[in-house]
Amino acid sequence: MIKTVRIGIIGSGGIAHAHINQYKRLPNVQIVGVADVVPGKAKQFVDSLSLTDTQAFEDHRKLLELDLDGVSICTPNVSHHVTTVDALRAGKHVLLEKPMSVTLAEAVDMVKATKESGKILTIGFQPRYDPNMKLVQDIVQSGKLGKVYYVETGGGRRRGMPGGTFIRKDLAGAGAMADIGCYSLDMALNAMGYPRPLTVSSFTSNHFGTNKLYHPEADRFEVEDFGVAMIRFENDLVLQFKISWAMHMDTLGSTMFLGTDGGLKVNPAGTGNWSGVWDGKVGDLTLFHDFMGQPTSTPIPIIEHTQDLFFEKVRDFVDAVSEGHPAPIPGEQILIQQAIIDGVLRSSELKREVAIELPY
Ligand SMILES: NC(=O)c1ccc[n+]([C@@H]2O[C@H](COP(=O)([O-])OP(=O)(O)OC[C@H]3O[C@@H](n4cnc5c(N)ncnc54)[C@H](O)[C@@H]3O)[C@@H](O)[C@H]2O)c1
């Protein structure tokens, strides 16, 4: 018999709806409680979804006193650290929304708490569940490209700046890099097996976000809306990372892997003001290689699928909890991303190359 997995949800805003909708599709899940700091918000959330057996709280620590197996953390970035560490220390497994944290120090602390608790901390990057993401990883890791020495990733929206907590440095940590850059960084780094970063030289700006012409909250816009970074890794690998929430350009280019025997280009799906960045869907794939001594390019058919990636991410977490598997997308791995973002921010402030600080 399948064990019932008892779940709590911390934060009942936009993305919490996506979590709950997926949990409701899983017959072995019971939504035991929801917490939100805004008075009455969790109760309203529970009532609006007719979750009659689900308790509502204003303090996540009260929710954590319940008999739960795991929690989804759906709060703004600034609260990821405290809620995750509290949940782990209370002995609950954690599915945490991206990005992992506001600061690198928080991410390090979260990994420490994970190790001490023996529980799972998995970060919610649903694009990982796209079979084309796996295809990219398989091609890169197959050796067909030879030694990969250069990777370029990121991209840009022509217009696509969020507001609210997303544009406050203390609440979000970083802007476009953390919000959408984390997806393309994850694709590239995951395909490369999350290599160890060494140094970064970067530039960031926020010409659009701080201009009333482009952003209604320009007066309180504190993060970067554009960033470019050159990141060095162990084993003579370099990654160029470009990201933008707004720009006078259609795209900042494709993701590409350059190897000694071949190259792989990954285009984002679609076009338009929001689509020139890779943040979830593979548009098309091309392999560049020599054939009979001639430079040749071969389109690689992308895998058509009907999978709901968000459902897959929630189901994978539930399966890991109920079957005792390791974290599907471990916090320890995504800590590397946080270290890179931390280095990018320091480098752009100091206007020089800096070492990327990893705790191990
Ligand atoms: N995976 C995705 O596709 C995806 C999409 C959108 C947002 N996100 C991520 O999800 C997170 C939440 O984003 P959102 O758009 O739902 O934000 P939101 O502002 O709509 O909702 C966040 C909720 O958390 C509550 N909250 C804040 N601090 C809390 C605390 N300490 N305890 C309990 N509740 C607390 C707020 O009151 C709010 O109701 C962000 O980290 C964001 O990056 C992920």
The ligand as an SDF file (V2000), in Angstrom:
LIG
                    3D

 44 48  0  0  0  0  0  0  0  0999 V2000
    9.0260   27.8040  -10.3210 N   0  0  0  0  0  0  0  0  0  0  0  0
    8.3890   28.7790  -10.8980 C   0  0  0  0  0  0  0  0  0  0  0  0
    7.9730   28.6900  -12.0530 O   0  0  0  0  0  0  0  0  0  0  0  0
    8.1180   30.0320  -10.1280 C   0  0  0  0  0  0  0  0  0  0  0  0
    7.2270   30.9930  -10.6640 C   0  0  0  0  0  0  0  0  0  0  0  0
    6.9550   32.1250   -9.9060 C   0  0  0  0  0  0  0  0  0  0  0  0
    7.5810   32.3150   -8.6730 C   0  0  0  0  0  0  0  0  0  0  0  0
    8.4610   31.3920   -8.2230 N   0  0  0  0  0  0  0  0  0  0  0  0
    9.1490   31.5840   -6.9200 C   0  0  0  0  0  0  0  0  0  0  0  0
    8.1960   31.3610   -5.8970 O   0  0  0  0  0  0  0  0  0  0  0  0
    8.4440   32.2270   -4.7790 C   0  0  0  0  0  0  0  0  0  0  0  0
    7.1550   32.9600   -4.4280 C   0  0  0  0  0  0  0  0  0  0  0  0
    6.7530   33.7120   -5.5430 O   0  0  0  0  0  0  0  0  0  0  0  0
    5.2170   34.1830   -5.6960 P   0  0  0  0  0  0  0  0  0  0  0  0
    5.1350   34.7740   -7.0480 O   0  0  0  0  0  0  0  0  0  0  0  0
    4.2910   33.0810   -5.3060 O   0  0  0  0  0  0  0  0  0  0  0  0
    5.1660   35.3360   -4.5780 O   0  0  0  0  0  0  0  0  0  0  0  0
    3.8670   35.9180   -3.8700 P   0  0  0  0  0  0  0  0  0  0  0  0
    4.2830   37.2230   -3.3010 O   0  0  0  0  0  0  0  0  0  0  0  0
    2.6820   35.8540   -4.7750 O   0  0  0  0  0  0  0  0  0  0  0  0
    3.5630   34.8930   -2.6640 O   0  0  0  0  0  0  0  0  0  0  0  0
    4.4220   34.7210   -1.5700 C   0  0  0  0  0  0  0  0  0  0  0  0
    3.5860   34.5130   -0.3130 C   0  0  0  0  0  0  0  0  0  0  0  0
    4.4580   34.1890    0.7600 O   0  0  0  0  0  0  0  0  0  0  0  0
    3.9770   34.8530    1.9320 C   0  0  0  0  0  0  0  0  0  0  0  0
    5.0770   34.9310    2.9040 N   0  0  0  0  0  0  0  0  0  0  0  0
    6.1220   35.7820    2.9510 C   0  0  0  0  0  0  0  0  0  0  0  0
    6.9480   35.4810    3.9630 N   0  0  0  0  0  0  0  0  0  0  0  0
    6.3990   34.4140    4.5880 C   0  0  0  0  0  0  0  0  0  0  0  0
    6.7820   33.6480    5.7290 C   0  0  0  0  0  0  0  0  0  0  0  0
    7.8990   33.8910    6.4240 N   0  0  0  0  0  0  0  0  0  0  0  0
    5.9700   32.6200    6.1030 N   0  0  0  0  0  0  0  0  0  0  0  0
    4.8280   32.3540    5.4260 C   0  0  0  0  0  0  0  0  0  0  0  0
    4.4230   33.0700    4.3360 N   0  0  0  0  0  0  0  0  0  0  0  0
    5.2070   34.0640    3.9210 C   0  0  0  0  0  0  0  0  0  0  0  0
    3.4780   36.1930    1.4160 C   0  0  0  0  0  0  0  0  0  0  0  0
    2.5830   36.7990    2.3110 O   0  0  0  0  0  0  0  0  0  0  0  0
    2.8140   35.7700    0.1070 C   0  0  0  0  0  0  0  0  0  0  0  0
    1.4500   35.4270    0.3000 O   0  0  0  0  0  0  0  0  0  0  0  0
    9.5980   33.1480   -5.2090 C   0  0  0  0  0  0  0  0  0  0  0  0
   10.7910   32.6760   -4.6350 O   0  0  0  0  0  0  0  0  0  0  0  0
    9.6520   33.0020   -6.7170 C   0  0  0  0  0  0  0  0  0  0  0  0
   10.9570   33.1650   -7.2670 O   0  0  0  0  0  0  0  0  0  0  0  0
    8.7210   30.2540   -8.9090 C   0  0  0  0  0  0  0  0  0  0  0  0
  1  2  1  0
  2  3  2  0
  2  4  1  0
  4  5  1  0
  4 44  2  0
  5  6  2  0
  6  7  1  0
  7  8  2  0
  8  9  1  0
  8 44  1  0
  9 10  1  0
  9 42  1  0
 10 11  1  0
 11 12  1  0
 11 40  1  0
 12 13  1  0
 13 14  1  0
 14 15  2  0
 14 16  1  0
 14 17  1  0
 17 18  1  0
 18 19  2  0
 18 20  1  0
 18 21  1  0
 21 22  1  0
 22 23  1  0
 23 24  1  0
 23 38  1  0
 24 25  1  0
 25 26  1  0
 25 36  1  0
 26 27  1  0
 26 35  1  0
 27 28  2  0
 28 29  1  0
 29 30  1  0
 29 35  2  0
 30 31  1  0
 30 32  2  0
 32 33  1  0
 33 34  2  0
 34 35  1  0
 36 37  1  0
 36 38  1  0
 38 39  1  0
 40 41  1  0
 40 42  1  0
 42 43  1  0
M  CHG  2   8   1  16  -1
M  END
$$$$
